[in-house]
Amino acid sequence: MHVIATAGHVDHGKSSLVKELTGQDPDRLAEEHRRGLSIELGYCWTSLDHVGDVAFVDVPGHERFIATMLSGVGPVPAVLFVVAADDPWMPQAAEHLAALDALGVARGVVAVSRSDLADPAAARERAITAISGTTLHEAQVVCVSARTGQGLSELREALVDLIQSMPAPERTADVRLWVDRRFTLKGVGTVVTGTLPAGRIHVGDSLHVGTETVRVRQLHALGRPVESVESVARVALNVTGDGAMSLSRGGVLTTPGAWLFSDHVDVRLRPPSPQPLGALARDRDLTSPRAPTPPAESMLHIGSAAVATWCRPLGGDIFRLRLARTLPLRIGDRALLRDPGSRVVWGLTVLDPAPPPLTRRGAAVRRAADLQSAYGVSDLEAEIERRGLVHVSTLRRIGVRVDAPANVAVRSDGAKGAPAASVPNPSAGAPGAQTDGWLIGSRRAAEARLDITRLVDEHDSASPLDPGLALSVLAERLRLPSAKLVLALVPAGLTVTGGRVTRLTSSALPPAVARAVQSVHRDLIDEPFAAPTADRLRDLGLDAKAIAAAAKVGALLKIADGIVLPPGADLLATRRLNEIKQPFTSSEARVHLHTTRRVVLPLLEHLDRRGLTERLPDDRRRLR
């Protein structure tokens, strides 16, 4: 199914055109027929050659029903914009076009209606001029008459071209269905309707209404019952459950747990674009930027919702909005901010639906500078860096693609590593890490590493007989949510023994052994699995007794007699082995770890003993 909304001034023939295209009357209320204008949203559908089913959302054109109009076009990806050949450019034509431009609607067809009543050439030229500076500048313009049928075949062809140019919807996306009608049917219960722009819904699905849940008992699309519907589609849902009674126009049904509901959001505003014919809109230019910024109290329109909003300028075109109620928003959402008094509209792009509080002096200016490079595009690395510390679930709920599996480190170069949570001694150059679903940016990680070193040194100076700090203590002092995250951030020069972070060179080691251990660490900086040979160990003075002492205090990792690696190398190995296809052979592990058979075999046996890997009957292994 494809969905197209109408737009245009009242009494310019939108409903008549839809009726001729579909054979159905979108005006369902007696009052609409008595007054000859649309009051509520109307829905009709037909089938067009080459593209199949097409549903139309017919919106009212009267200025008193602008909120209803916006609830109809908000979730719809394309528009049929109607202007009359026998009328000048009218106020709601300008206002509707400004709204479509602010919402970023770029796909549409312009119909010059009532072409049998006047020569449509002048109206066609006016329409082309009006849309030239908007997102609809590429729309086809067709002259038609619903009464005589003139141009209807050309209009159908233009609609087919429009539909074929539209991108495929994301049918596996999370559901966010904005409700534009709610009513009750005897013997059925609560029914809501809306346009499904992405995802799919099945009979029996559970959906959230805020924190409450409803179950989909029945689905209707194009006037018939269906078991499931996928985007894009007009759909009616019979729902039951605690949340059903709270549903109304402007409400929203969402995939459970998939969306973050927020009442604060940072946005980038696009100022109203002046139209050459805007002055024809009575004595009021509905699209000129007479107000360079929106008033403190405005209305936010997104989907079918209209929410009172308080605007706070942060700097330039960056604003923070405080909403009268929470909404499920994601990075990149397009919406419209409207001044109810002047009727001026601003388009906006959501930059951050989960912004930090602005509590310190100068925080607004710093926040605006921080968002200058954000344009509503999902960027995992940028979001981690901007937030400093964030959970994977939060990123996913605000629309950031997190394709890396759980426990994956994210480096500043955007590459994916292995489970940083398992690495007590990542190299000093590793800028970020993730564990237990928490991700930390490179700047915050670098600061945390410095703080870990400082706190351990301060503690050791004050308590030389009780060296080191517990991971849990460091997590508390660094205000990090997980001791495992601290483990992932322990810098070179420190080690973890018994859950405590200490200096690598323990005072328990003789100075000569400590110097030899440091030499081993330097040897293995670039190739951590290239264990020193027996000759090298002998040259350094590391005999069996010295190696045992260094291993006891955590300064070296002994995996077999005469084979030592840096502390934490076993867990570093799991990071590296996580990058190859599971299960793997010892030869594949040897190649990937850049080591020798002499080292890889005892290393894998060590991993088996620690429960980090599992040895299979065919002698291959896989990570647990």
Solvent accessible surface area in square Angstrom, and as a share of the most:
residue,aa,sasa,rsa
1,M,56,0.25
2,H,54,0.24
3,V,0,0.00
4,I,0,0.00
5,A,1,0.00
6,T,0,0.00
7,A,0,0.00
8,G,0,0.00
9,H,12,0.06
10,V,27,0.16
11,D,97,0.50
12,H,3,0.01
13,G,18,0.17
14,K,12,0.05
15,S,24,0.16
16,S,55,0.36
17,L,1,0.00
18,V,0,0.00
19,K,97,0.41
20,E,79,0.35
21,L,8,0.04
22,T,19,0.11
23,G,67,0.64
24,Q,54,0.24
25,D,58,0.30
26,P,4,0.03
27,D,20,0.10
28,R,106,0.39
29,L,60,0.30
30,A,88,0.68
31,E,65,0.29
32,E,3,0.01
33,H,105,0.47
34,R,178,0.65
35,R,89,0.32
36,G,53,0.51
37,L,29,0.14
38,S,11,0.07
39,I,29,0.15
40,E,49,0.22
41,L,1,0.00
42,G,2,0.02
43,Y,41,0.16
44,C,1,0.01
45,W,82,0.29
46,T,29,0.17
47,S,75,0.48
48,L,12,0.06
49,D,112,0.58
50,H,162,0.72
51,V,22,0.13
52,G,32,0.30
53,D,49,0.25
54,V,0,0.00
55,A,2,0.02
56,F,1,0.00
57,V,0,0.00
58,D,1,0.01
59,V,0,0.00
60,P,0,0.00
61,G,2,0.02
62,H,43,0.19
63,E,42,0.19
64,R,166,0.61
65,F,30,0.12
66,I,11,0.06
67,A,51,0.39
68,T,14,0.08
69,M,0,0.00
70,L,5,0.02
71,S,3,0.02
72,G,2,0.02
73,V,3,0.02
74,G,26,0.25
75,P,16,0.10
76,V,8,0.05
77,P,50,0.31
78,A,1,0.01
79,V,2,0.01
80,L,0,0.00
81,F,1,0.00
82,V,0,0.00
83,V,7,0.04
84,A,2,0.01
85,A,9,0.07
86,D,58,0.30
87,D,42,0.22
88,P,78,0.49
89,W,8,0.03
90,M,49,0.22
91,P,4,0.03
92,Q,3,0.01
93,A,1,0.00
94,A,0,0.00
95,E,2,0.01
96,H,0,0.00
97,L,0,0.00
98,A,10,0.07
99,A,1,0.01
100,L,1,0.00
101,D,11,0.06
102,A,6,0.05
103,L,20,0.10
104,G,23,0.22
105,V,16,0.09
106,A,51,0.40
107,R,90,0.33
108,G,6,0.06
109,V,2,0.01
110,V,1,0.00
111,A,0,0.00
112,V,0,0.00
113,S,3,0.02
114,R,54,0.20
115,S,9,0.06
116,D,46,0.24
117,L,104,0.52
118,A,36,0.28
119,D,108,0.56
120,P,25,0.15
121,A,56,0.43
122,A,62,0.48
123,A,3,0.03
124,R,86,0.31
125,E,98,0.44
126,R,65,0.24
127,A,0,0.00
128,I,61,0.31
129,T,56,0.33
130,A,0,0.00
131,I,4,0.02
132,S,69,0.44
133,G,56,0.54
134,T,10,0.06
135,T,35,0.20
136,L,1,0.00
137,H,104,0.47
138,E,144,0.64
139,A,14,0.11
140,Q,83,0.37
141,V,20,0.12
142,V,17,0.09
143,C,32,0.19
144,V,0,0.00
145,S,0,0.00
146,A,23,0.18
147,R,185,0.68
148,T,77,0.45
149,G,33,0.32
150,Q,83,0.37
151,G,14,0.13
152,L,15,0.08
153,S,66,0.43
154,E,91,0.41
155,L,0,0.00
156,R,80,0.29
157,E,110,0.49
158,A,1,0.01
159,L,0,0.00
160,V,17,0.10
161,D,73,0.38
162,L,13,0.07
163,I,7,0.04
164,Q,108,0.48
165,S,66,0.43
166,M,36,0.16
167,P,92,0.58
168,A,87,0.67
169,P,36,0.23
170,E,117,0.52
171,R,89,0.33
172,T,124,0.72
173,A,31,0.24
174,D,50,0.26
175,V,8,0.04
176,R,37,0.13
177,L,0,0.00
178,W,7,0.02
179,V,0,0.00
180,D,2,0.01
181,R,49,0.18
182,R,75,0.27
183,F,59,0.24
184,T,93,0.54
185,L,85,0.42
186,K,209,0.89
187,G,82,0.78
188,V,44,0.25
189,G,26,0.25
190,T,12,0.07
191,V,12,0.07
192,V,0,0.00
193,T,10,0.06
194,G,0,0.00
195,T,1,0.00
196,L,0,0.00
197,P,47,0.29
198,A,25,0.20
199,G,0,0.00
200,R,93,0.34
201,I,0,0.00
202,H,79,0.35
203,V,51,0.29
204,G,39,0.38
205,D,43,0.22
206,S,55,0.36
207,L,6,0.03
208,H,48,0.22
209,V,19,0.11
210,G,32,0.30
211,T,136,0.79
212,E,72,0.32
213,T,58,0.34
214,V,1,0.00
215,R,115,0.42
216,V,0,0.00
217,R,102,0.37
218,Q,72,0.32
219,L,1,0.01
220,H,65,0.29
221,A,9,0.07
222,L,17,0.08
223,G,58,0.55
224,R,126,0.46
225,P,99,0.63
226,V,42,0.24
227,E,132,0.59
228,S,50,0.32
229,V,15,0.09
230,E,73,0.33
231,S,2,0.01
232,V,18,0.11
233,A,1,0.01
234,R,18,0.06
235,V,5,0.03
236,A,25,0.19
237,L,0,0.00
238,N,6,0.03
239,V,3,0.02
240,T,47,0.27
241,G,40,0.39
242,D,118,0.61
243,G,0,0.00
244,A,6,0.05
245,M,151,0.67
246,S,71,0.46
247,L,2,0.01
248,S,60,0.39
249,R,90,0.33
250,G,4,0.04
251,G,14,0.14
252,V,8,0.05
253,L,0,0.00
254,T,2,0.01
255,T,40,0.23
256,P,56,0.35
257,G,58,0.56
258,A,16,0.13
259,W,20,0.07
260,L,31,0.15
261,F,60,0.25
262,S,13,0.08
263,D,55,0.29
264,H,67,0.30
265,V,1,0.01
266,D,0,0.00
267,V,0,0.00
268,R,31,0.11
269,L,9,0.05
270,R,81,0.30
271,P,80,0.50
272,P,13,0.08
273,S,40,0.26
274,P,89,0.56
275,Q,15,0.07
276,P,93,0.59
277,L,34,0.17
278,G,0,0.00
279,A,79,0.62
280,L,88,0.44
281,A,2,0.01
282,R,139,0.51
283,D,135,0.70
284,R,71,0.26
285,D,35,0.18
286,L,2,0.01
287,T,2,0.01
288,S,14,0.09
289,P,62,0.39
290,R,176,0.64
291,A,30,0.23
292,P,109,0.69
293,T,70,0.41
294,P,11,0.07
295,P,48,0.30
296,A,66,0.51
297,E,119,0.54
298,S,3,0.02
299,M,50,0.22
300,L,5,0.02
301,H,10,0.04
302,I,8,0.04
303,G,6,0.06
304,S,6,0.04
305,A,1,0.01
306,A,43,0.34
307,V,3,0.02
308,A,41,0.32
309,T,1,0.01
310,W,88,0.31
311,C,15,0.09
312,R,118,0.43
313,P,86,0.54
314,L,8,0.04
315,G,29,0.28
316,G,75,0.72
317,D,50,0.26
318,I,0,0.00
319,F,7,0.03
320,R,19,0.07
321,L,0,0.00
322,R,116,0.42
323,L,8,0.04
324,A,63,0.48
325,R,100,0.37
326,T,62,0.36
327,L,0,0.00
328,P,0,0.00
329,L,1,0.01
330,R,38,0.14
331,I,20,0.10
332,G,27,0.25
333,D,19,0.10
334,R,99,0.36
335,A,1,0.01
336,L,0,0.00
337,L,0,0.00
338,R,19,0.07
339,D,21,0.11
340,P,71,0.44
341,G,65,0.62
342,S,40,0.26
343,R,33,0.12
344,V,6,0.03
345,V,5,0.03
346,W,2,0.01
347,G,3,0.03
348,L,3,0.01
349,T,26,0.15
350,V,3,0.02
351,L,2,0.01
352,D,2,0.01
353,P,0,0.00
354,A,30,0.23
355,P,23,0.14
356,P,61,0.38
357,P,107,0.67
358,L,34,0.17
359,T,114,0.66
360,R,193,0.70
361,R,236,0.86
362,G,34,0.33
363,A,15,0.12
364,A,16,0.13
365,V,105,0.60
366,R,133,0.49
367,R,17,0.06
368,A,6,0.04
369,A,67,0.52
370,D,53,0.28
371,L,0,0.00
372,Q,80,0.36
373,S,90,0.58
374,A,10,0.08
375,Y,141,0.54
376,G,14,0.13
377,V,109,0.63
378,S,45,0.29
379,D,68,0.35
380,L,36,0.18
381,E,62,0.28
382,A,32,0.25
383,E,6,0.03
384,I,6,0.03
385,E,43,0.19
386,R,37,0.14
387,R,50,0.18
388,G,12,0.12
389,L,36,0.18
390,V,9,0.05
391,H,52,0.23
392,V,12,0.07
393,S,50,0.33
394,T,31,0.18
395,L,0,0.00
396,R,118,0.43
397,R,73,0.27
398,I,0,0.00
399,G,22,0.21
400,V,3,0.02
401,R,165,0.60
402,V,14,0.08
403,D,97,0.50
404,A,6,0.05
405,P,86,0.54
406,A,85,0.66
407,N,58,0.30
408,V,3,0.02
409,A,2,0.02
410,V,15,0.09
411,R,80,0.29
412,S,56,0.36
413,D,103,0.54
414,G,39,0.37
415,A,35,0.27
416,K,116,0.49
417,G,7,0.07
418,A,0,0.00
419,P,22,0.14
420,A,3,0.03
421,A,10,0.08
422,S,34,0.22
423,V,1,0.01
424,P,13,0.08
425,N,32,0.16
426,P,5,0.03
427,S,75,0.48
428,A,72,0.56
429,G,67,0.64
430,A,19,0.15
431,P,27,0.17
432,G,4,0.04
433,A,3,0.02
434,Q,4,0.02
435,T,1,0.00
436,D,69,0.36
437,G,13,0.12
438,W,71,0.25
439,L,4,0.02
440,I,2,0.01
441,G,3,0.02
442,S,23,0.15
443,R,145,0.53
444,R,70,0.26
445,A,0,0.00
446,A,49,0.38
447,E,100,0.45
448,A,6,0.04
449,R,16,0.06
450,L,130,0.64
451,D,44,0.23
452,I,0,0.00
453,T,37,0.22
454,R,115,0.42
455,L,17,0.08
456,V,0,0.00
457,D,49,0.25
458,E,90,0.41
459,H,37,0.16
460,D,29,0.15
461,S,95,0.61
462,A,84,0.65
463,S,39,0.25
464,P,97,0.61
465,L,176,0.88
466,D,74,0.39
467,P,68,0.43
468,G,0,0.00
469,L,9,0.04
470,A,26,0.20
471,L,23,0.12
472,S,71,0.46
473,V,50,0.29
474,L,0,0.00
475,A,10,0.08
476,E,136,0.61
477,R,132,0.48
478,L,21,0.10
479,R,206,0.75
480,L,12,0.06
481,P,64,0.40
482,S,13,0.08
483,A,37,0.29
484,K,113,0.48
485,L,0,0.00
486,V,0,0.00
487,L,33,0.16
488,A,0,0.00
489,L,0,0.00
490,V,0,0.00
491,P,12,0.07
492,A,66,0.51
493,G,24,0.23
494,L,1,0.00
495,T,3,0.02
496,V,34,0.20
497,T,58,0.34
498,G,81,0.77
499,G,36,0.34
500,R,75,0.28
501,V,0,0.00
502,T,25,0.15
503,R,98,0.36
504,L,16,0.08
505,T,50,0.29
506,S,30,0.20
507,S,119,0.77
508,A,76,0.59
509,L,12,0.06
510,P,70,0.44
511,P,95,0.60
512,A,62,0.48
513,V,21,0.12
514,A,9,0.07
515,R,155,0.56
516,A,6,0.04
517,V,1,0.00
518,Q,59,0.26
519,S,17,0.11
520,V,0,0.00
521,H,24,0.11
522,R,149,0.54
523,D,68,0.35
524,L,8,0.04
525,I,129,0.65
526,D,125,0.65
527,E,77,0.35
528,P,14,0.09
529,F,1,0.00
530,A,47,0.36
531,A,7,0.06
532,P,10,0.06
533,T,76,0.44
534,A,67,0.52
535,D,81,0.42
536,R,87,0.32
537,L,7,0.04
538,R,158,0.58
539,D,112,0.58
540,L,37,0.18
541,G,51,0.49
542,L,5,0.02
543,D,88,0.45
544,A,85,0.66
545,K,172,0.73
546,A,11,0.08
547,I,8,0.04
548,A,52,0.40
549,A,40,0.31
550,A,0,0.00
551,A,33,0.26
552,K,172,0.73
553,V,33,0.19
554,G,15,0.14
555,A,0,0.00
556,L,5,0.02
557,L,28,0.14
558,K,83,0.35
559,I,8,0.04
560,A,33,0.26
561,D,125,0.65
562,G,35,0.34
563,I,15,0.08
564,V,0,0.00
565,L,0,0.00
566,P,24,0.15
567,P,17,0.10
568,G,12,0.12
569,A,2,0.02
570,D,3,0.02
571,L,21,0.11
572,L,29,0.14
573,A,0,0.00
574,T,10,0.06
575,R,30,0.11
576,R,73,0.27
577,L,0,0.00
578,N,57,0.29
579,E,90,0.40
580,I,34,0.17
581,K,179,0.76
582,Q,66,0.29
583,P,37,0.24
584,F,1,0.00
585,T,48,0.28
586,S,29,0.19
587,S,58,0.38
588,E,87,0.39
589,A,0,0.00
590,R,85,0.31
591,V,91,0.52
592,H,55,0.24
593,L,1,0.01
594,H,122,0.54
595,T,15,0.09
596,T,76,0.44
597,R,158,0.58
598,R,106,0.39
599,V,1,0.01
600,V,2,0.01
601,L,58,0.29
602,P,21,0.13
603,L,0,0.00
604,L,1,0.00
605,E,78,0.35
606,H,21,0.09
607,L,0,0.00
608,D,38,0.20
609,R,161,0.59
610,R,124,0.45
611,G,30,0.29
612,L,43,0.22
613,T,1,0.01
614,E,49,0.22
615,R,129,0.47
616,L,30,0.15
617,P,144,0.91
618,D,82,0.42
619,D,77,0.40
620,R,93,0.34
621,R,10,0.04
622,R,107,0.39
623,L,36,0.18
624,R,186,0.68
